[in-house]
Amino acid sequence: MKKILVVFFIVIISVYSLSAQSEAGAIWLLINPGARPAGMGEAGAAIADDAYASYWNPAGLGFLRGREVALTHTNWLPNLASDIYYEFVGYRHFVKNVGTLGGNLVLMNLGEQDRTDEYGNFLGTFSSYMMAITGSYGTALSRTSAIGINIKMIYQHLTDQGAGAELGKGTSTNFAFDVAYMKKQFLTKNLTFGATIANIGPKIAFIDVNQADPMPTNLKMGFNYTFGGEFNRVTIAYDVNKLLVASYPNRDIDGDERVGYYNENGHYVGAAGQYNKNGQLEAAHTDDWYFGMFSSWIDDWLLLYDSEADGIGKDVGDGKNQYGKKADEDGDTNDGSLMREIEKLNHNLGVEYWYSDLFAIRIGCIYDKTGKILMNGKWPVPTFGAGLRYAGLGLDFGYTAGEAGHPRANTMIFSLNMKF
Protein backbone atom coordinates (compact mmCIF):
# COMPACT_ATOMS: atom_id res chain seq x y z
CA MET A 1 0.00 0.00 0.00
CA LYS A 2 1.29 3.43 -0.83
CA LYS A 3 2.39 5.47 2.15
CA ILE A 4 0.14 8.32 1.09
CA LEU A 5 -2.90 6.15 1.77
CA VAL A 6 -1.91 5.71 5.41
CA VAL A 7 -1.47 9.48 5.68
CA PHE A 8 -4.91 9.91 4.16
CA PHE A 9 -6.56 7.91 6.92
CA ILE A 10 -4.66 9.74 9.61
CA VAL A 11 -5.82 13.02 8.11
CA ILE A 12 -9.43 11.85 8.12
CA ILE A 13 -9.35 10.98 11.78
CA SER A 14 -7.04 13.60 13.23
CA VAL A 15 -7.56 16.68 11.09
CA TYR A 16 -11.24 16.69 10.24
CA SER A 17 -12.76 14.83 13.14
CA LEU A 18 -11.65 17.09 15.92
CA SER A 19 -9.08 19.79 15.90
CA ALA A 20 -6.90 19.95 12.79
CA GLN A 21 -3.90 19.69 15.07
CA SER A 22 -1.46 17.15 13.66
CA GLU A 23 0.46 17.29 16.92
CA ALA A 24 -0.78 13.93 18.21
CA GLY A 25 -1.77 10.50 16.99
CA ALA A 26 -5.00 8.59 17.69
CA ILE A 27 -7.03 11.81 17.91
CA TRP A 28 -10.11 9.63 17.39
CA LEU A 29 -9.85 8.81 21.10
CA LEU A 30 -11.19 12.33 21.73
CA ILE A 31 -14.41 11.79 19.79
CA ASN A 32 -17.11 12.35 22.39
CA PRO A 33 -19.72 9.56 22.72
CA GLY A 34 -23.34 9.95 23.76
CA ALA A 35 -26.23 11.72 22.05
CA ARG A 36 -27.08 13.59 25.26
CA PRO A 37 -23.80 15.57 25.44
CA ALA A 38 -23.81 15.84 21.64
CA GLY A 39 -27.02 17.86 21.87
CA MET A 40 -25.45 20.03 24.59
CA GLY A 41 -22.47 21.20 22.55
CA GLU A 42 -20.43 18.17 23.70
CA ALA A 43 -20.21 19.44 27.29
CA GLY A 44 -20.23 16.75 29.98
CA ALA A 45 -17.12 16.72 32.18
CA ALA A 46 -19.12 17.95 35.20
CA ILE A 47 -22.27 15.90 34.46
CA ALA A 48 -21.06 12.28 34.10
CA ASP A 49 -24.13 10.82 35.83
CA ASP A 50 -24.64 7.68 33.73
CA ALA A 51 -22.67 4.87 32.10
CA TYR A 52 -20.96 7.40 29.81
CA ALA A 53 -19.06 8.59 32.88
CA SER A 54 -16.40 5.99 32.08
CA TYR A 55 -15.46 8.24 29.17
CA TRP A 56 -16.40 11.76 30.25
CA ASN A 57 -15.25 11.66 33.87
CA PRO A 58 -14.75 8.35 35.72
CA ALA A 59 -14.92 10.23 39.03
CA GLY A 60 -18.64 10.60 38.35
CA LEU A 61 -18.98 6.84 38.78
CA GLY A 62 -18.27 7.34 42.49
CA PHE A 63 -21.69 8.95 42.97
CA LEU A 64 -23.66 6.31 41.06
CA ARG A 65 -25.45 3.21 42.29
CA GLY A 66 -26.96 0.26 40.47
CA ARG A 67 -26.08 -0.99 37.00
CA GLU A 68 -26.41 0.49 33.54
CA VAL A 69 -25.47 -0.17 29.93
CA ALA A 70 -25.06 2.60 27.35
CA LEU A 71 -24.68 2.38 23.58
CA THR A 72 -23.90 4.99 20.92
CA HIS A 73 -23.94 4.76 17.14
CA THR A 74 -23.10 7.39 14.55
CA ASN A 75 -22.01 7.70 10.94
CA TRP A 76 -18.94 9.85 11.62
CA LEU A 77 -18.01 12.62 9.14
CA PRO A 78 -21.05 11.98 6.92
CA ASN A 79 -20.01 14.62 4.39
CA LEU A 80 -16.63 12.99 3.90
CA ALA A 81 -17.52 9.29 3.60
CA SER A 82 -20.54 7.04 4.01
CA ASP A 83 -18.79 4.04 5.57
CA ILE A 84 -17.01 5.57 8.60
CA TYR A 85 -18.80 4.44 11.78
CA TYR A 86 -18.23 5.17 15.45
CA GLU A 87 -19.59 2.71 18.02
CA PHE A 88 -19.48 2.96 21.82
CA VAL A 89 -20.58 0.53 24.53
CA GLY A 90 -20.30 1.55 28.19
CA TYR A 91 -21.14 -0.19 31.47
CA ARG A 92 -21.17 0.61 35.19
CA HIS A 93 -21.77 -1.56 38.26
CA PHE A 94 -21.80 -0.48 41.91
CA VAL A 95 -20.06 -2.78 44.39
CA LYS A 96 -20.77 -2.11 48.06
CA ASN A 97 -17.73 -1.10 50.13
CA VAL A 98 -15.64 -0.99 46.95
CA GLY A 99 -17.00 1.71 44.66
CA THR A 100 -18.35 1.70 41.13
CA LEU A 101 -16.65 -0.36 38.45
CA GLY A 102 -17.19 0.33 34.79
CA GLY A 103 -15.64 0.56 31.39
CA ASN A 104 -16.26 1.00 27.71
CA LEU A 105 -15.44 -0.33 24.29
CA VAL A 106 -14.94 2.06 21.36
CA LEU A 107 -14.78 0.93 17.74
CA MET A 108 -13.90 3.27 14.87
CA ASN A 109 -14.55 1.50 11.58
CA LEU A 110 -13.04 3.10 8.45
CA GLY A 111 -14.51 0.55 6.06
CA GLU A 112 -12.84 -1.28 3.18
CA GLN A 113 -10.11 0.36 1.11
CA ASP A 114 -8.23 -0.41 -2.11
CA ARG A 115 -4.62 -1.52 -1.80
CA THR A 116 -2.10 -0.31 -4.40
CA ASP A 117 1.66 -0.53 -4.76
CA GLU A 118 4.07 2.36 -5.21
CA TYR A 119 3.24 2.39 -8.93
CA GLY A 120 -0.53 2.59 -8.45
CA ASN A 121 -1.24 -1.04 -9.38
CA PHE A 122 -4.30 -2.56 -7.69
CA LEU A 123 -3.39 -5.29 -5.19
CA GLY A 124 -6.75 -6.01 -3.58
CA THR A 125 -8.62 -4.55 -0.63
CA PHE A 126 -8.13 -4.26 3.11
CA SER A 127 -10.07 -3.02 6.14
CA SER A 128 -9.03 -0.26 8.52
CA TYR A 129 -10.30 0.20 12.04
CA MET A 130 -9.37 1.34 15.53
CA MET A 131 -10.57 0.17 18.91
CA ALA A 132 -10.02 0.94 22.58
CA ILE A 133 -10.99 -1.11 25.63
CA THR A 134 -11.20 0.78 28.92
CA GLY A 135 -11.59 -0.36 32.51
CA SER A 136 -12.89 2.27 34.95
CA TYR A 137 -13.15 2.79 38.68
CA GLY A 138 -14.71 5.64 40.64
CA THR A 139 -15.14 6.15 44.36
CA ALA A 140 -16.55 8.91 46.54
CA LEU A 141 -14.20 10.61 48.99
CA SER A 142 -17.11 12.35 50.69
CA ARG A 143 -20.73 13.23 49.98
CA THR A 144 -19.58 15.90 47.54
CA SER A 145 -16.26 14.78 46.06
CA ALA A 146 -15.02 11.76 44.12
CA ILE A 147 -12.03 10.53 42.15
CA GLY A 148 -11.74 8.11 39.26
CA ILE A 149 -9.26 6.36 37.00
CA ASN A 150 -9.31 4.64 33.61
CA ILE A 151 -6.86 2.12 32.20
CA LYS A 152 -7.15 1.48 28.48
CA MET A 153 -5.68 -0.64 25.70
CA ILE A 154 -5.65 0.97 22.26
CA TYR A 155 -5.33 -0.96 19.02
CA GLN A 156 -5.10 0.72 15.60
CA HIS A 157 -5.19 -1.19 12.34
CA LEU A 158 -4.63 1.07 9.34
CA THR A 159 -3.13 -1.65 7.13
CA ASP A 160 -1.55 -5.04 7.69
CA GLN A 161 1.70 -4.23 5.88
CA GLY A 162 3.88 -1.38 4.70
CA ALA A 163 4.94 -0.59 1.16
CA GLY A 164 8.23 -1.19 -0.63
CA ALA A 165 11.15 -1.09 1.80
CA GLU A 166 9.02 -0.04 4.78
CA LEU A 167 9.49 -2.33 7.75
CA GLY A 168 6.71 -3.40 10.08
CA LYS A 169 2.95 -3.22 9.78
CA GLY A 170 0.48 -0.36 9.82
CA THR A 171 -0.80 -1.40 13.23
CA SER A 172 -0.10 -0.31 16.78
CA THR A 173 -0.99 -1.45 20.29
CA ASN A 174 -0.67 1.00 23.15
CA PHE A 175 -1.73 1.51 26.74
CA ALA A 176 -2.83 4.70 28.44
CA PHE A 177 -4.65 5.88 31.55
CA ASP A 178 -6.94 8.70 32.67
CA VAL A 179 -7.26 10.44 36.04
CA ALA A 180 -10.33 12.40 37.10
CA TYR A 181 -11.92 14.44 39.87
CA MET A 182 -15.44 15.71 40.56
CA LYS A 183 -16.67 18.12 43.20
CA LYS A 184 -20.38 18.74 43.84
CA GLN A 185 -21.60 21.86 45.65
CA PHE A 186 -18.55 23.65 44.31
CA LEU A 187 -18.70 27.22 45.64
CA THR A 188 -22.51 27.10 45.55
CA LYS A 189 -25.10 24.39 46.25
CA ASN A 190 -26.09 23.79 42.64
CA LEU A 191 -22.67 23.99 40.98
CA THR A 192 -20.52 20.95 40.10
CA PHE A 193 -16.91 20.99 38.90
CA GLY A 194 -15.29 18.15 36.97
CA ALA A 195 -11.86 17.58 35.45
CA THR A 196 -10.20 14.74 33.57
CA ILE A 197 -6.74 14.25 32.09
CA ALA A 198 -7.21 11.56 29.46
CA ASN A 199 -4.86 9.41 27.38
CA ILE A 200 -1.69 9.70 29.43
CA GLY A 201 0.88 7.37 27.93
CA PRO A 202 3.87 6.79 25.63
CA LYS A 203 4.08 7.71 21.95
CA ILE A 204 2.30 5.81 19.18
CA ALA A 205 4.30 4.21 16.35
CA PHE A 206 3.17 2.46 13.17
CA ILE A 207 5.62 1.64 10.36
CA ASP A 208 8.50 3.76 11.63
CA VAL A 209 9.18 4.03 15.37
CA ASN A 210 11.34 7.07 14.67
CA GLN A 211 8.23 8.92 13.53
CA ALA A 212 6.10 8.07 16.55
CA ASP A 213 3.34 10.52 17.47
CA PRO A 214 2.41 11.53 21.02
CA MET A 215 -0.68 10.11 22.66
CA PRO A 216 -3.55 12.69 22.50
CA THR A 217 -3.27 13.60 26.17
CA ASN A 218 -6.16 15.98 26.82
CA LEU A 219 -7.28 18.09 29.76
CA LYS A 220 -11.06 18.50 30.02
CA MET A 221 -12.50 20.79 32.70
CA GLY A 222 -16.15 21.70 33.13
CA PHE A 223 -18.91 23.16 35.23
CA ASN A 224 -22.50 22.06 35.61
CA TYR A 225 -25.17 24.29 37.17
CA THR A 226 -28.54 22.62 37.74
CA PHE A 227 -31.68 24.22 39.15
CA GLY A 228 -35.43 23.64 39.18
CA GLY A 229 -38.05 21.53 40.92
CA GLU A 230 -39.72 18.15 40.66
CA PHE A 231 -41.30 18.66 37.24
CA ASN A 232 -39.02 21.20 35.60
CA ARG A 233 -35.23 21.09 35.74
CA VAL A 234 -32.59 23.01 33.83
CA THR A 235 -28.87 22.20 33.50
CA ILE A 236 -26.29 24.59 32.11
CA ALA A 237 -22.92 22.97 31.30
CA TYR A 238 -19.63 24.37 30.07
CA ASP A 239 -16.41 22.54 29.17
CA VAL A 240 -13.00 23.70 28.03
CA ASN A 241 -10.43 21.35 26.46
CA LYS A 242 -6.66 21.68 26.14
CA LEU A 243 -4.52 19.20 24.20
CA LEU A 244 -1.49 18.57 26.42
CA VAL A 245 0.92 17.94 23.56
CA ALA A 246 3.95 20.14 22.90
CA SER A 247 5.22 20.10 19.31
CA TYR A 248 7.88 22.13 17.55
CA PRO A 249 8.56 22.66 13.82
CA ASN A 250 11.95 22.76 12.13
CA ARG A 251 13.76 25.78 13.59
CA ASP A 252 17.03 27.51 12.77
CA ILE A 253 17.72 28.52 16.36
CA ASP A 254 21.35 29.56 15.91
CA GLY A 255 20.74 31.48 12.67
CA ASP A 256 23.19 29.56 10.47
CA GLU A 257 20.53 29.31 7.72
CA ARG A 258 20.06 25.58 8.08
CA VAL A 259 18.26 23.19 10.41
CA GLY A 260 20.39 20.66 12.26
CA TYR A 261 23.57 19.19 10.75
CA TYR A 262 25.04 18.41 14.22
CA ASN A 263 24.47 15.72 16.82
CA GLU A 264 23.42 16.40 20.41
CA ASN A 265 27.07 16.80 21.41
CA GLY A 266 27.63 19.58 18.87
CA HIS A 267 29.63 17.46 16.41
CA TYR A 268 29.03 17.99 12.71
CA VAL A 269 27.33 14.95 11.09
CA GLY A 270 25.75 16.43 7.95
CA ALA A 271 22.14 16.54 6.82
CA ALA A 272 21.18 13.68 9.15
CA GLY A 273 21.94 15.82 12.19
CA GLN A 274 18.99 17.20 14.14
CA TYR A 275 20.87 19.56 16.47
CA ASN A 276 22.86 22.76 16.02
CA LYS A 277 26.49 23.27 17.01
CA ASN A 278 25.35 24.34 20.48
CA GLY A 279 23.56 21.04 21.08
CA GLN A 280 20.07 22.54 20.68
CA LEU A 281 17.43 20.38 18.98
CA GLU A 282 16.33 22.15 15.78
CA ALA A 283 14.52 19.36 13.90
CA ALA A 284 10.74 19.03 14.24
CA HIS A 285 9.87 17.08 17.39
CA THR A 286 7.44 16.64 20.26
CA ASP A 287 8.04 16.46 23.98
CA ASP A 288 7.54 13.23 25.92
CA TRP A 289 4.16 13.04 27.66
CA TYR A 290 5.48 13.61 31.18
CA PHE A 291 7.09 16.88 30.06
CA GLY A 292 4.58 17.85 27.38
CA MET A 293 1.77 18.01 29.92
CA PHE A 294 3.50 21.15 31.22
CA SER A 295 5.39 22.52 28.20
CA SER A 296 2.25 22.37 26.03
CA TRP A 297 1.03 25.51 27.78
CA ILE A 298 3.94 27.56 26.41
CA ASP A 299 5.20 25.73 23.31
CA ASP A 300 3.49 28.20 20.96
CA TRP A 301 4.05 31.17 23.22
CA LEU A 302 7.82 31.29 23.58
CA LEU A 303 8.99 29.93 20.22
CA LEU A 304 11.53 31.87 18.17
CA TYR A 305 11.69 31.21 14.43
CA ASP A 306 14.22 32.11 11.75
CA SER A 307 12.18 32.46 8.58
CA GLU A 308 15.01 32.28 6.03
CA ALA A 309 15.90 28.74 7.08
CA ASP A 310 12.62 27.15 8.15
CA GLY A 311 10.18 29.19 6.06
CA ILE A 312 7.71 29.69 8.89
CA GLY A 313 7.54 33.47 8.57
CA LYS A 314 7.58 33.56 4.77
CA ASP A 315 4.80 34.96 2.64
CA VAL A 316 2.25 32.26 1.81
CA GLY A 317 -0.21 34.67 0.21
CA ASP A 318 -1.61 38.17 0.63
CA GLY A 319 1.56 39.26 2.38
CA LYS A 320 0.91 36.99 5.40
CA ASN A 321 2.69 34.00 6.87
CA GLN A 322 1.05 30.68 7.76
CA TYR A 323 -0.24 32.11 11.05
CA GLY A 324 -1.99 35.03 9.38
CA LYS A 325 0.58 37.55 10.59
CA LYS A 326 2.50 39.95 8.36
CA ALA A 327 5.17 38.02 6.48
CA ASP A 328 8.72 38.55 7.72
CA GLU A 329 11.16 40.55 5.60
CA ASP A 330 14.44 40.46 7.53
CA GLY A 331 14.54 36.71 8.18
CA ASP A 332 14.20 36.75 11.98
CA THR A 333 10.78 36.47 13.59
CA ASN A 334 9.15 35.69 16.88
CA ASP A 335 5.87 34.04 15.91
CA GLY A 336 5.13 32.74 19.38
CA SER A 337 2.32 34.43 21.30
CA LEU A 338 0.05 33.84 24.27
CA MET A 339 -2.93 34.37 21.98
CA ARG A 340 -2.00 31.30 19.94
CA GLU A 341 -2.11 29.23 23.12
CA ILE A 342 -5.53 30.62 24.00
CA GLU A 343 -6.83 29.96 20.49
CA LYS A 344 -6.01 26.27 20.91
CA LEU A 345 -8.60 25.90 23.67
CA ASN A 346 -11.84 24.23 22.57
CA HIS A 347 -15.06 25.44 24.19
CA ASN A 348 -18.34 23.57 24.66
CA LEU A 349 -21.56 25.05 26.04
CA GLY A 350 -24.93 23.38 26.48
CA VAL A 351 -28.36 23.74 28.09
CA GLU A 352 -30.73 20.91 28.95
CA TYR A 353 -34.37 21.08 30.05
CA TRP A 354 -36.11 18.12 31.65
CA TYR A 355 -39.83 17.77 32.19
CA SER A 356 -40.65 15.37 35.03
CA ASP A 357 -37.60 13.18 34.26
CA LEU A 358 -39.45 11.89 31.21
CA PHE A 359 -38.64 14.20 28.34
CA ALA A 360 -35.66 16.47 27.61
CA ILE A 361 -34.74 19.02 24.98
CA ARG A 362 -31.19 20.27 24.51
CA ILE A 363 -29.27 23.00 22.74
CA GLY A 364 -25.61 23.92 22.70
CA CYS A 365 -22.63 25.09 20.66
CA ILE A 366 -19.03 24.12 19.87
CA TYR A 367 -16.26 26.66 19.38
CA ASP A 368 -13.03 25.19 18.00
CA LYS A 369 -10.99 27.81 16.15
CA THR A 370 -7.94 25.63 15.57
CA GLY A 371 -10.03 22.81 14.12
CA LYS A 372 -12.13 25.28 12.12
CA ILE A 373 -15.34 23.91 13.63
CA LEU A 374 -17.00 27.30 13.20
CA MET A 375 -19.87 28.91 11.31
CA ASN A 376 -18.76 31.47 8.72
CA GLY A 377 -15.23 31.14 10.06
CA LYS A 378 -15.96 32.85 13.37
CA TRP A 379 -19.21 31.74 15.04
CA PRO A 380 -19.77 28.65 17.26
CA VAL A 381 -21.40 25.63 15.62
CA PRO A 382 -24.90 24.95 17.06
CA THR A 383 -26.06 21.56 18.34
CA PHE A 384 -29.51 20.23 19.19
CA GLY A 385 -30.92 17.16 20.88
CA ALA A 386 -33.77 15.44 22.68
CA GLY A 387 -34.22 12.54 25.07
CA LEU A 388 -36.83 10.19 26.56
CA ARG A 389 -36.72 8.20 29.82
CA TYR A 390 -39.16 5.54 30.97
CA ALA A 391 -38.86 2.52 33.27
CA GLY A 392 -35.06 2.54 33.24
CA LEU A 393 -34.84 2.87 29.47
CA GLY A 394 -33.42 6.00 27.85
CA LEU A 395 -33.34 7.08 24.20
CA ASP A 396 -31.38 10.14 23.05
CA PHE A 397 -30.72 11.95 19.80
CA GLY A 398 -28.04 14.55 19.09
CA TYR A 399 -27.40 16.68 16.03
CA THR A 400 -24.41 18.84 15.10
CA ALA A 401 -25.03 21.52 12.48
CA GLY A 402 -22.27 23.29 10.55
CA GLU A 403 -21.40 24.90 7.25
CA ALA A 404 -22.37 23.07 4.09
CA GLY A 405 -19.64 20.67 3.04
CA HIS A 406 -17.81 20.58 6.37
CA PRO A 407 -17.03 16.94 7.28
CA ARG A 408 -18.76 17.27 10.66
CA ALA A 409 -21.85 19.12 9.46
CA ASN A 410 -25.19 17.31 9.86
CA THR A 411 -23.75 14.63 12.13
CA MET A 412 -26.48 12.66 13.91
CA ILE A 413 -25.82 10.57 17.02
CA PHE A 414 -28.18 8.00 18.54
CA SER A 415 -27.85 6.59 22.06
CA LEU A 416 -29.57 3.98 24.22
CA ASN A 417 -29.32 3.65 28.02
CA MET A 418 -30.64 0.72 30.09
CA LYS A 419 -30.67 0.68 33.91
CA PHE A 420 -31.27 -2.59 35.72
VENWOTA-V647417 format. One record per backbone hydrogen bond with DSSP energy under -1.0 kcal/mol. CO is the residue of the C=O (numbers start at 1). NH is the residue of the N-H. E is the energy in kcal/mol with one decimal. If there is no record, write none. Layout:
co;nh;e
CO;NH;E
CO;NH;E
//
This chain:
co;nh;e
2;5;-1.4
3;7;-1.9
4;8;-2.0
5;9;-1.8
6;10;-2.0
7;11;-2.5
8;12;-2.2
9;13;-2.1
10;14;-3.1
11;15;-1.8
11;16;-1.5
15;20;-1.1
26;29;-2.1
27;30;-2.5
28;31;-1.7
34;38;-1.4
35;39;-1.8
37;42;-3.1
44;47;-1.2
44;48;-1.1
50;53;-2.1
51;54;-1.0
52;55;-1.8
52;56;-2.3
53;57;-1.5
57;60;-2.3
58;61;-1.1
59;62;-1.5
60;63;-1.4
61;64;-1.6
66;94;-1.7
67;420;-1.8
68;92;-1.9
69;418;-2.5
70;90;-3.0
71;416;-2.3
72;88;-2.0
73;414;-2.2
74;76;-1.0
74;86;-2.6
77;80;-1.9
77;81;-1.9
84;76;-1.2
85;109;-2.7
86;74;-1.5
87;107;-2.4
88;72;-2.4
89;105;-2.5
90;70;-2.5
91;103;-1.8
92;68;-1.7
93;101;-2.8
95;98;-2.0
95;99;-2.5
99;95;-3.2
100;138;-2.2
101;93;-2.9
102;136;-2.9
103;91;-2.4
104;134;-2.8
105;89;-2.2
106;132;-2.0
107;87;-2.6
108;130;-2.4
109;85;-2.1
111;128;-1.9
113;126;-2.2
115;123;-3.7
117;120;-1.9
121;117;-1.6
124;115;-3.6
126;113;-3.5
128;110;-2.4
129;157;-3.1
130;108;-3.3
131;155;-3.1
132;106;-2.5
133;153;-2.5
134;104;-1.6
135;151;-2.3
136;102;-2.1
137;149;-2.3
138;100;-2.6
139;147;-2.2
144;184;-3.8
145;141;-2.5
145;142;-1.8
146;182;-2.3
147;139;-2.3
148;180;-2.1
149;137;-2.0
150;178;-1.9
151;135;-2.8
152;176;-2.1
153;133;-2.4
154;174;-2.8
155;131;-2.9
156;172;-2.0
157;129;-2.4
163;166;-2.4
168;162;-1.0
169;171;-1.2
170;158;-2.5
170;159;-1.3
172;156;-2.5
174;154;-3.4
176;152;-3.0
177;200;-2.6
178;150;-1.9
179;197;-2.6
180;148;-1.7
181;195;-2.5
182;146;-2.3
183;193;-2.8
186;188;-2.3
190;226;-1.8
191;186;-3.1
192;224;-2.2
193;183;-3.0
194;222;-2.7
195;181;-2.5
196;220;-2.9
197;179;-1.9
198;218;-2.0
200;177;-1.6
204;213;-2.8
208;211;-1.6
209;212;-1.1
213;204;-4.1
214;25;-2.7
215;217;-2.7
217;244;-2.6
218;198;-2.8
219;242;-2.3
220;196;-2.5
221;240;-2.6
222;194;-2.3
223;238;-2.4
224;192;-2.3
225;236;-2.7
227;234;-3.1
231;356;-2.0
232;229;-2.2
233;354;-3.0
234;227;-2.4
235;352;-2.6
236;225;-2.9
237;350;-2.7
238;223;-2.5
239;348;-2.5
240;221;-2.3
241;346;-2.0
242;219;-3.0
243;245;-1.6
246;287;-2.2
248;285;-1.8
251;253;-1.2
261;269;-2.1
261;270;-1.4
262;275;-2.7
263;266;-2.3
267;263;-2.3
270;273;-2.2
273;261;-1.6
274;282;-2.6
274;283;-1.8
275;262;-1.8
276;279;-2.3
280;276;-2.0
282;251;-2.7
285;248;-2.9
288;291;-1.4
288;292;-3.6
289;293;-1.7
291;294;-1.5
291;295;-2.7
292;296;-2.0
294;297;-1.3
295;298;-1.7
295;299;-1.1
298;302;-2.0
300;337;-2.2
303;336;-1.2
305;333;-2.2
306;310;-2.1
307;311;-2.2
313;328;-2.5
317;320;-1.7
319;327;-2.5
320;316;-3.0
321;324;-2.2
325;321;-3.0
331;308;-1.0
333;305;-1.7
338;342;-2.0
339;343;-2.5
342;345;-1.5
346;241;-2.5
347;367;-2.7
348;239;-2.7
349;365;-2.5
350;237;-2.8
351;363;-2.1
352;235;-2.6
353;361;-1.9
354;233;-2.1
355;358;-2.2
355;359;-1.4
358;389;-2.2
359;355;-2.9
360;387;-2.2
361;353;-2.5
362;385;-1.8
363;351;-3.1
364;383;-2.3
365;349;-2.2
366;381;-2.9
367;347;-2.6
368;373;-2.2
372;374;-1.5
373;368;-1.2
375;378;-2.0
375;379;-2.8
379;375;-3.7
381;366;-2.2
382;401;-2.3
383;364;-2.0
384;399;-2.9
385;362;-2.7
386;397;-2.5
387;360;-2.5
388;395;-2.2
390;393;-2.0
392;419;-2.9
393;390;-2.5
394;417;-2.6
395;388;-2.6
396;415;-2.1
397;386;-1.9
398;413;-2.7
399;384;-2.4
400;410;-1.1
400;411;-1.2
403;406;-2.1
406;409;-1.6
407;79;-1.1
408;411;-1.0
411;400;-2.5
413;398;-2.5
414;73;-2.3
415;396;-2.0
416;71;-2.5
417;394;-2.8
418;69;-2.2
//
